[in-house]
Amino acid sequence: MSKLEFNKLQKRLRRHTGQAIEDFQMIEEGDRVMVCLSGGKDSYTMLDILMNLQKSAPVSFELIAVNMDQKQPGFPEHVLPEYLETLGIEYYIVNKDTYSIVKEKIPEGKTTCGLCSRLRRGTLYGFAEQIGATKIALGHHKDDIVQTLFLNMFYGSRMAAMPPKLLSDDKRNVIIRPLAYCREADIERFSAYKAFPIIPCNLCGSQENLQRQNIRKMLLEWEKQDGSRIEKIFSAMQNIAPSQLADRDLFDFANLNIDRSAEREAHPFDAAQSIDAGGPQSLPFVEVRL
């Protein structure tokens, strides 16, 4: 990729990230934003973009980089600290052996990702309070969000995804996803150009959730047929009509009542018609102008 192409890519990622932050009021004056780093392309890109936006943002906010070392065998614990030292940013490495807990609780061969992520999330939420962080930034992008929508539909029988901004269940933390408008392909190209020191995510020996892999393959096939498919699905998530679905908690279907008190609006394509009536007529025929 040429320097010119990279500059265009960087501007696009910054624009999308800035727009998401503005649309969902992710970052406000005086925020201390805890940027969660996994060592993967997404979180590196998120930190890089946020540090650049911080310089020109209309509000003043702090960034604190945090990584959780879960003590997986072979984890290169020197990589992130060495990289973060070059940035001159406040950072912390949270050391907690959740790896042993996961291995103890999950039978060999079963997917460990669910328990692992819950343990990591709980630890990071608690640490955010310790350092006075007002927002927790995660590196999920648009593709992640759409994949999660279909995962929940196909395997969980519910319509839910990853919201760009979320209040935790205990209301003690606000989680933000600044890359919510960014595409994974752009992030991959950006990360490759910047040569981030990527740490593989398969050190625990567990492969990526098979269900998510299936959804990802399905969406990739769809995009081969229509390059805007992911964009359209994401737009649909922002344009929800509860009355056109079937959730009785979101829309009061039980108390729908007709109202014919007003004059019926004229049909825009009115045409002459005749009526053929048959059988017993229990009510007088009422002519309605269409």
Steps between C-alpha positions, in 0.01 A plus 500: 500500500637841403530789743216678319272196534588469867419867563157453343443186709608675819272796431206264438558314828534825691185639337295191579631486857437869558148468359417206726634687804285801410185305413496308827671761720761240590762740634422817695692778665727373778457129425767250597473237229640156579610354166501120523788346307506132410803513274284453190459720193169653615612628839833630366315690228247637750776636726687653207190672361386626842844645573487691172145623555592609852729767354222678310187402694265780612503351851786416733533136607765255624595161358624215717612179329427178689589142418405193700763228519296185562814288546454287193806283438721660237345847530773751399450730797777737391337600169230742615702680771785557254262635237312723745825646635568637151167685505555681829147416615377405845453124502443204728543124467248315718641160596237240583517125443158442346656244266520242781138565599381448142699179460361371828135579418481420126540137381781432252394569143212733593497868408658710773427843349174563690633451852833659413332819376270519804794474739695758302203737484435481874864570581525795263173652623631492855836644399331788316357611834841472667662743257199731481421425137165641387484308171628158390594484130485165318627436147194339339431621146200500264561144380511373861170671574321356197642152565375516859152593379478182292665289770226602742227449239615158380627352827333706773154570349522872577575819311795656677852603406775719648380856554751778429440624855382294796428547869611190688232297681613628841504857359857551624669527160434637152646296215570665165598355161663787307564279193129419460488669157833356379535196274728212590671504160608861556629416847700205363667719237570776753649255749721337236635835385572613857664162577350473846658226716204262475457237772313189374170427674531120486759458774245325723461224241133584441389590149263782424140412572381274215158666489658843443721352229191368321328839519813675375523269199132555422537878507815488286308302238217752511744786444637326192149529356437852629793706625271723707325217687670559838439874474131441429461260793669745736277782372196280565614466862476879525155511341286264709118499477364315808145497358628294205657227715344273763635600841199565724720675756614758245163561336145477638338268246222401743343846512493591132163660416358634178407868478265606217397831648690705243423526129673231300786635292453482124693223332770651275414264216122510524313310225140404430388170653186292532395272786349153460334393827378149575349297781295628795577859590494541880596869491394784270752560225701818563665664206858607575672734260844362417 
